[in-house]
Amino acid sequence: MRIARRTMLIWTALAGLIPHARAEEKKTMQVICHIRYELDPYKRDKFEEYAKAWLTIIPACGGDLLGYFMPHEGTNYEAHAMIGFPNLAAYEAYRVKLRTDSKSKANFEMAEREKFILREERRFLRKVEA
């Protein structure tokens, strides 16, 4: 019994290394948190620095970061972020981790100090499936 359990644990660990297993994991993403930012257009470089920091912080805290998106053409004051979660409970657990993570706290403090975000809106979306 003990050997079977150890074998199962090894196989479970190895499944995380197999690309198709990760693809299956992504299919469980049911909720997308969409964040719309209104920026000070003269401080876009500060927002980009802020967004780049989240590229490692968000996955470390449990979010599946789909990306941060900066203005390119057209409107120069709007940016977006999209983060996936299996459910709203996972999102809430992620928010708790963000509040205790030192890098997360430093990034939030930098945003408050530099005041490049004028407004932030969150929406929770789901993907339309066939």
C-alpha positions in Angstrom: 0.0 0.0 0.0 2.8 2.4 0.9 4.7 1.7 -2.4 1.5 2.3 -4.4 1.0 5.7 -2.7 4.6 6.7 -3.3 4.2 5.7 -7.0 1.1 7.7 -7.3 2.8 10.8 -5.8 5.7 10.4 -8.2 3.4 10.1 -11.2 1.4 13.2 -10.0 4.7 15.2 -9.7 5.8 14.1 -13.1 2.4 15.0 -14.7 3.3 18.6 -13.9 6.3 18.3 -16.2 4.4 17.0 -19.2 3.1 19.7 -21.5 -0.3 18.1 -22.1 -0.9 17.8 -18.4 -0.4 21.6 -18.1 -2.9 22.1 -21.0 -5.5 20.0 -19.1 -4.8 22.2 -16.0 -5.5 25.4 -18.1 -8.9 24.0 -19.1 -10.0 24.2 -15.5 -9.7 28.0 -15.6 -13.3 29.1 -15.2 -13.1 32.7 -14.1 -11.1 35.5 -15.7 -10.4 38.6 -13.7 -10.2 41.5 -16.2 -8.7 44.7 -14.8 -9.1 47.9 -16.7 -6.7 50.7 -15.7 -7.0 54.4 -16.6 -3.5 55.8 -16.5 -1.8 59.2 -16.3 -0.7 59.3 -20.0 2.5 61.0 -18.9 3.5 58.2 -16.6 2.9 55.1 -18.8 6.6 54.1 -18.3 5.9 53.8 -14.5 2.8 51.7 -15.2 4.9 49.4 -17.5 7.5 49.0 -14.7 4.6 48.1 -12.3 3.1 45.6 -14.8 6.4 43.9 -15.4 6.8 43.3 -11.7 3.4 41.5 -11.7 4.6 39.0 -14.4 6.4 37.0 -11.6 4.4 38.0 -8.6 1.0 37.0 -9.8 2.0 33.4 -10.8 3.9 33.0 -7.5 0.7 34.0 -5.6 -1.5 31.5 -7.5 -2.9 33.5 -10.5 -2.7 32.3 -14.1 -1.6 35.6 -15.7 -2.8 35.8 -19.2 -1.1 39.2 -19.6 -0.8 42.9 -19.1 -1.6 45.1 -22.1 -0.3 48.6 -22.7 -1.6 51.3 -25.0 -0.1 51.1 -28.4 -2.3 53.0 -30.9 -5.3 55.1 -30.2 -6.2 55.7 -26.6 -3.0 56.5 -24.6 -4.4 56.3 -21.1 -6.0 52.8 -20.9 -4.3 49.5 -20.0 -5.6 46.0 -19.2 -4.7 42.9 -17.3 -6.3 39.4 -17.4 -5.7 36.7 -14.7 -7.3 33.3 -14.7 -8.6 31.2 -11.8 -10.4 27.9 -11.5 -13.2 29.6 -9.4 -13.9 32.6 -7.2 -12.6 30.9 -4.1 -9.2 30.5 -5.8 -9.3 34.2 -6.6 -10.0 35.1 -2.9 -7.1 32.8 -1.8 -4.9 34.6 -4.3 -5.9 38.0 -2.9 -4.9 36.9 0.6 -1.5 35.9 -0.7 -1.0 39.2 -2.5 -1.6 41.1 0.8 1.2 39.1 2.6 3.7 38.8 -0.3 6.6 41.3 0.2 7.1 41.9 -3.5 3.4 42.5 -4.0 3.2 45.0 -1.2 6.2 46.9 -2.6 4.6 47.1 -6.0 1.3 48.4 -4.6 3.3 50.9 -2.5 5.2 52.1 -5.6 1.8 52.6 -7.4 0.4 54.7 -4.6 3.6 56.8 -4.3 3.9 57.4 -8.1 0.1 57.9 -8.7 0.2 56.7 -12.3 -3.1 54.8 -11.9 -6.0 57.2 -11.9 -8.8 54.5 -11.9 -9.0 50.7 -11.7 -12.0 48.5 -12.6 -12.4 44.8 -12.1 -14.7 42.5 -13.9 -15.1 38.8 -13.7 -15.6 37.0 -17.0 -16.1 33.5 -18.2 -15.0 32.0 -21.5 -17.7 31.1 -24.0 -17.2 27.4 -24.8 -18.7 25.4 -27.7 
